[in-house]
Amino acid sequence: MTSVTGTADAGIQEDLGFQDLTLHGQSAAEPRVIRIAPDFNLRIQVSEYESAIGADGKDHSIVSRSAIFEVDRQKLDASEHLSRKLFGELREGSLDANVAAMEILFHYLHDSLESVTADAVSIETIYHLINMCDKYKVSGSEVFKVKAEELKGWFVNWYNVAKGLPKNRYRSHDFYRSMLFPCYAFDHAQGFLETSRFVIYNTVGHIEERNPTTLHRLHLPSRVIQQLNAARGRLKTLLVDGLINDISDLLDEDCECKEDTFFHMASGKELETLHHHPAARSPPELLRQAHQSSEPCSSEKRGWKLGIGQ
């Protein structure tokens, strides 16, 4: 649960329903002030809450993070749906928002997205940003589809930076699974191509996306996951069939070293040299490399159908 207070100007406080809930006297640190507009005329305080078990054994809500945004009211009013919904919830004291995501959203509304440092934004924040865009219908966004071109451009830049960060390279499988939905939501075709290709080639078993937040409604349409798993199944079939067919062709040849060639590949000796899983190289290439590891034979002079002896 998140609550908000606002002020009409820098000196007059107007209570709009904000209540600082505490757990036995423990509250969040002093809210951080974030100036979005140099000539601001409105302050909005956003506070994130989390659940905690108190000394009485009961579940309580405490402030986990809070920030005061100094904004230009006219910029917010430019988006009629957002303004109506935002200030309507503000008066009720029930705005559910993520501080980091709201900062990006406010910068977008004030045409200052360049102020947001990409490597400082977490994957979780991206999910909350998509949720905010969907909730407030930013620039006519459809359900789980962000249509604002400026936000889409900012996300593409963030994605390119994020995939190069050491923490994401080290946990690349988790990263790319987490990026399936954001790339879909921001309509980043190249990013979705990269993420889907990675999970198809590197997932053992059924492909599943990864949502690092508690916003469980944010996920790919089921048909997309079905198609990714279907593509992985087709890829596996093609690789296995191709490998078996090529081995069959090899063993049908009148070749003095075909047994030795097959042994080199099947035993893993050639794979150890290549430092790759069999699926990472084409079957003809594996057989060609394995054949070159064995003793020359007459097949090299006349060539095989696969070109292994060439």
C-alpha positions as CSV (number, residue, x, y, z in Angstrom):
1,M,0.0,0.0,0.0
2,T,1.3,3.4,-0.9
3,S,0.0,6.8,0.2
4,V,0.6,10.3,-1.0
5,T,0.5,13.8,0.2
6,G,0.7,17.0,-2.0
7,T,1.2,20.7,-1.5
8,A,-0.2,23.4,-3.7
9,D,3.0,25.3,-3.4
10,A,6.3,25.2,-1.6
11,G,5.0,26.7,1.7
12,I,1.4,25.6,2.2
13,Q,0.7,22.0,3.2
14,E,-2.6,20.4,2.1
15,D,-3.4,17.1,3.8
16,L,-4.6,14.7,1.2
17,G,-4.9,11.6,3.3
18,F,-1.3,10.6,3.9
19,Q,-0.8,8.6,7.1
20,D,2.7,7.5,8.2
21,L,2.1,4.0,9.5
22,T,4.7,2.8,12.0
23,L,5.5,-0.4,13.7
24,H,6.0,0.2,17.4
25,G,7.6,3.6,16.8
26,Q,9.8,2.4,13.9
27,S,9.3,4.4,10.7
28,A,11.1,5.0,7.5
29,A,14.0,7.5,7.2
30,E,13.3,11.1,6.2
31,P,11.9,11.1,2.7
32,R,14.3,11.9,-0.1
33,V,13.5,15.0,-2.0
34,I,13.6,14.5,-5.8
35,R,13.3,17.7,-7.9
36,I,11.7,16.8,-11.3
37,A,10.8,20.3,-12.4
38,P,13.1,23.3,-11.7
39,D,10.1,25.6,-11.3
40,F,7.9,23.2,-9.4
41,N,4.6,24.2,-8.0
42,L,3.5,20.9,-6.4
43,R,5.1,18.4,-4.0
44,I,3.9,14.8,-4.1
45,Q,5.1,12.4,-1.4
46,V,5.1,8.7,-2.3
47,S,5.7,6.0,0.4
48,E,6.2,2.3,-0.2
49,Y,4.9,0.0,2.4
50,E,5.8,-3.5,3.3
51,S,4.4,-6.1,5.7
52,A,6.2,-7.1,8.9
53,I,5.3,-9.1,12.0
54,G,5.3,-7.0,15.1
55,A,6.1,-7.9,18.7
56,D,2.4,-8.6,19.2
57,G,2.6,-11.3,16.6
58,K,0.3,-9.4,14.2
59,D,1.0,-8.3,10.6
60,H,1.7,-4.6,10.3
61,S,2.4,-2.2,7.4
62,I,5.5,-0.1,7.7
63,V,7.1,2.5,5.5
64,S,10.0,0.9,3.6
65,R,10.9,3.8,1.4
66,S,9.6,7.3,0.8
67,A,10.3,10.2,-1.5
68,I,9.0,13.7,-2.1
69,F,8.7,14.6,-5.8
70,E,8.8,18.3,-6.8
71,V,6.8,18.5,-10.0
72,D,4.9,20.9,-12.3
73,R,1.2,20.4,-12.0
74,Q,0.6,21.5,-15.6
75,K,2.8,18.7,-16.9
76,L,0.7,16.2,-15.0
77,D,-2.6,17.8,-16.2
78,A,-1.4,17.3,-19.8
79,S,-2.4,13.7,-19.5
80,E,-6.1,13.9,-18.6
81,H,-6.5,10.2,-17.6
82,L,-3.4,10.2,-15.5
83,S,-4.2,13.5,-13.8
84,R,-7.7,12.4,-13.0
85,K,-6.7,9.0,-11.7
86,L,-3.6,10.1,-9.9
87,F,-5.1,13.0,-8.0
88,G,-8.3,11.1,-7.3
89,E,-6.3,8.4,-5.6
90,L,-4.1,10.9,-4.0
91,R,-7.1,12.4,-2.1
92,E,-8.0,8.9,-1.0
93,G,-4.5,8.2,0.2
94,S,-4.5,4.9,-1.6
95,L,-2.0,5.4,-4.5
96,D,-0.1,2.1,-5.1
97,A,3.2,3.1,-6.6
98,N,6.9,2.2,-6.6
99,V,9.2,5.2,-5.8
100,A,11.8,4.4,-8.5
101,A,9.2,3.7,-11.2
102,M,7.3,6.9,-10.3
103,E,10.5,8.9,-10.7
104,I,11.0,7.6,-14.2
105,L,7.3,8.3,-15.0
106,F,7.5,11.8,-13.7
107,H,10.7,12.5,-15.7
108,Y,8.9,11.2,-18.8
109,L,6.0,13.6,-18.2
110,H,8.4,16.5,-17.8
111,D,10.5,15.5,-20.9
112,S,13.6,14.9,-18.8
113,L,14.2,11.1,-19.2
114,E,17.8,11.8,-20.0
115,S,18.2,12.6,-16.3
116,V,17.6,8.9,-15.4
117,T,20.9,6.9,-15.3
118,A,20.3,3.5,-17.0
119,D,22.7,1.4,-14.9
120,A,21.0,2.6,-11.7
121,V,17.6,1.2,-12.7
122,S,16.9,-2.4,-11.6
123,I,14.9,-5.0,-13.5
124,E,12.2,-4.9,-10.7
125,T,11.8,-1.1,-11.4
126,I,11.1,-1.8,-15.1
127,Y,8.3,-4.1,-14.1
128,H,6.8,-1.5,-11.8
129,L,7.2,1.1,-14.6
130,I,5.2,-1.1,-17.0
131,N,2.6,-1.5,-14.2
132,M,2.3,2.3,-13.8
133,C,2.0,2.9,-17.5
134,D,-0.8,0.4,-17.7
135,K,-2.5,1.7,-14.6
136,Y,-2.5,5.4,-15.8
137,K,-2.8,4.6,-19.5
138,V,0.2,6.7,-20.3
139,S,0.0,7.9,-23.9
140,G,-2.8,5.6,-24.7
141,S,-0.9,2.5,-23.6
142,E,-2.8,-0.7,-24.2
143,V,-2.9,-3.5,-21.6
144,F,0.7,-4.3,-20.8
145,K,1.9,-2.5,-24.0
146,V,3.8,0.8,-23.6
147,K,3.0,3.0,-26.6
148,A,4.9,6.1,-25.6
149,E,7.8,6.4,-28.1
150,E,10.0,8.4,-25.6
151,L,9.7,5.6,-23.0
152,K,10.3,2.9,-25.6
153,G,13.5,4.6,-26.7
154,W,14.6,5.0,-23.1
155,F,13.9,1.3,-22.5
156,V,16.0,0.2,-25.5
157,N,18.9,2.2,-24.2
158,W,18.4,0.8,-20.7
159,Y,18.3,-2.8,-22.1
160,N,21.5,-2.3,-24.0
161,V,23.3,-1.1,-20.9
162,A,21.7,-3.7,-18.6
163,K,22.7,-6.8,-20.6
164,G,26.3,-5.6,-20.5
165,L,26.5,-5.3,-16.7
166,P,28.6,-7.9,-15.0
167,K,25.8,-9.0,-12.6
168,N,23.5,-9.7,-15.6
169,R,26.2,-11.4,-17.6
170,Y,27.0,-13.7,-14.7
171,R,23.3,-14.6,-14.2
172,S,22.5,-14.4,-17.9
173,H,19.8,-17.1,-17.9
174,D,17.8,-15.3,-15.1
175,F,18.4,-12.0,-16.9
176,Y,17.1,-13.1,-20.3
177,R,14.1,-14.9,-18.8
178,S,13.2,-11.7,-16.9
179,M,13.6,-9.6,-20.1
180,L,11.0,-11.6,-22.1
181,F,8.0,-9.7,-20.8
182,P,9.6,-6.1,-20.7
183,C,10.8,-6.5,-24.4
184,Y,7.3,-7.6,-25.3
185,A,5.6,-4.8,-23.4
186,F,7.9,-2.1,-24.9
187,D,7.6,-3.7,-28.3
188,H,11.4,-4.0,-28.5
189,A,11.7,-6.5,-31.4
190,Q,15.5,-6.8,-31.4
191,G,15.5,-7.3,-27.7
192,F,12.8,-9.9,-27.8
193,L,14.7,-11.7,-30.6
194,E,17.8,-11.9,-28.4
195,T,16.0,-12.9,-25.2
196,S,13.9,-15.6,-26.9
197,R,16.8,-17.0,-28.8
198,F,18.9,-17.2,-25.7
199,V,16.2,-19.1,-23.6
200,I,15.4,-21.4,-26.5
201,Y,19.0,-22.5,-26.9
202,N,19.9,-22.5,-23.2
203,T,16.9,-23.8,-21.3
204,V,16.7,-27.4,-20.2
205,G,13.1,-28.5,-20.1
206,H,10.0,-26.3,-20.3
207,I,10.7,-22.6,-21.0
208,E,9.3,-20.3,-18.3
209,E,9.6,-16.5,-18.0
210,R,10.8,-15.0,-14.7
211,N,9.0,-12.1,-12.9
212,P,11.2,-10.8,-10.1
213,T,8.4,-8.8,-8.5
214,T,5.1,-9.6,-6.8
215,L,3.2,-8.1,-9.7
216,H,2.0,-11.5,-10.9
217,R,-0.4,-10.2,-13.5
218,L,2.6,-8.9,-15.5
219,H,3.4,-11.8,-17.8
220,L,3.5,-12.8,-21.4
221,P,0.3,-14.1,-23.1
222,S,0.2,-17.8,-22.8
223,R,0.3,-18.2,-26.6
224,V,3.8,-16.6,-26.7
225,I,5.3,-19.0,-24.2
226,Q,3.6,-21.9,-26.1
227,Q,5.2,-20.8,-29.3
228,L,8.6,-20.4,-27.6
229,N,8.4,-24.0,-26.3
230,A,7.2,-25.2,-29.7
231,A,10.2,-23.5,-31.4
232,R,12.5,-25.2,-28.9
233,G,10.9,-28.6,-29.6
234,R,11.2,-28.1,-33.4
235,L,14.9,-27.1,-33.0
236,K,15.6,-30.2,-30.9
237,T,13.9,-32.4,-33.5
238,L,15.9,-30.9,-36.4
239,L,19.2,-31.2,-34.6
240,V,18.6,-34.8,-33.5
241,D,17.2,-35.8,-36.9
242,G,20.1,-34.1,-38.7
243,L,22.7,-35.8,-36.5
244,I,21.2,-39.2,-36.9
245,N,20.8,-38.9,-40.6
246,D,24.4,-37.7,-41.1
247,I,25.8,-40.5,-38.9
248,S,23.7,-43.0,-40.9
249,D,25.2,-41.6,-44.1
250,L,28.6,-41.9,-42.7
251,L,28.2,-45.5,-41.6
252,D,26.8,-46.4,-45.0
253,E,30.0,-45.2,-46.7
254,D,32.7,-47.5,-47.9
255,C,35.3,-45.7,-45.7
256,E,38.2,-47.3,-43.9
257,C,38.0,-45.0,-40.9
258,K,34.3,-44.5,-40.4
259,E,34.2,-46.4,-37.2
260,D,37.1,-44.3,-35.9
261,T,35.4,-41.1,-37.0
262,F,32.2,-42.0,-35.3
263,F,34.1,-43.0,-32.1
264,H,35.8,-39.6,-32.0
265,M,32.5,-37.8,-32.1
266,A,30.4,-40.1,-30.0
267,S,33.0,-40.6,-27.2
268,G,33.3,-36.8,-26.8
269,K,36.9,-36.5,-27.8
270,E,36.1,-34.2,-30.6
271,L,33.6,-32.3,-28.4
272,E,36.3,-31.8,-25.8
273,T,38.4,-30.2,-28.5
274,L,35.6,-28.0,-29.7
275,H,34.5,-27.0,-26.2
276,H,30.9,-27.1,-27.2
277,H,27.7,-29.1,-26.7
278,P,26.9,-31.2,-29.9
279,A,23.9,-29.0,-30.6
280,A,26.1,-25.9,-30.8
281,R,27.7,-27.1,-34.0
282,S,26.2,-28.5,-37.2
283,P,26.4,-32.4,-37.5
284,P,28.3,-32.2,-40.8
285,E,30.9,-29.9,-39.1
286,L,31.2,-32.2,-36.1
287,L,31.8,-35.2,-38.4
288,R,34.3,-33.3,-40.5
289,Q,36.3,-32.3,-37.5
290,A,36.1,-35.8,-36.1
291,H,37.3,-37.2,-39.4
292,Q,40.2,-34.9,-39.5
293,S,41.2,-36.1,-36.1
294,S,41.5,-39.7,-37.4
295,E,43.9,-41.2,-39.9
296,P,43.5,-40.3,-43.6
297,C,41.8,-42.8,-45.8
298,S,40.7,-43.3,-49.4
299,S,37.4,-41.5,-48.7
300,E,39.3,-38.1,-48.7
301,K,40.2,-38.7,-52.4
302,R,36.6,-39.3,-53.6
303,G,34.6,-37.2,-51.1
304,W,31.5,-38.1,-49.2
305,K,27.9,-36.9,-49.7
306,L,28.4,-34.7,-46.6
307,G,31.7,-33.4,-47.8
308,I,33.3,-34.7,-44.7
309,G,36.4,-36.0,-46.5
310,Q,36.8,-32.7,-48.5
